[in-house]
Amino acid sequence: MGNRSTLQWVGMESERGWLWIHLELTPPVARGVESKMYLAHRIFLDRIEMQENTVAILHAPGNRGSLQFKKGESIKPLTAPVEVQPN
């Protein structure tokens, strides 16, 4: 694997059997237009049989996405929005 992202712990919440873990991810610097990024997520997927995790992605205010992870699906492509430069 090439460059890796860095993670910063933000916090967590727990309520009625639900657990929200908040992390801030800073992706590595892209190495050209064809650079591809993947998100590897394994939290509890190998411990709890029917575990499903949703990773909410906030690129910028108003620009959101999400990825769904289940057992056997621990790596998914991560797409970032294209930044449009003003003229």
C-alpha positions, 0 to 999 in steps of 0.5 A: 500500500502507498500513502496512508491517511491519518486519523484523529479521535473526535469522540463517541456516543452510546445509546440503547445498543448503538455506538457512534465513533467519531474520527476525523480522517485526513487522506494522503496527498493524491499522486495524480488524476488517476490516484485511487483511494480506498477505505478499510473499515473492520470495527466489530465486523469479525466479532459480531455475526450480523454487524453492519457499519455505516461510515458517514463521510462529510467532504465539506458542509453540505457535501455528504456521502456514506459507505455501508460495511458488512462482514466480508466487505471491509475495503471499499473505494472512496471517492472524493468530490472534484474541486472546481477552481474559480476562473 
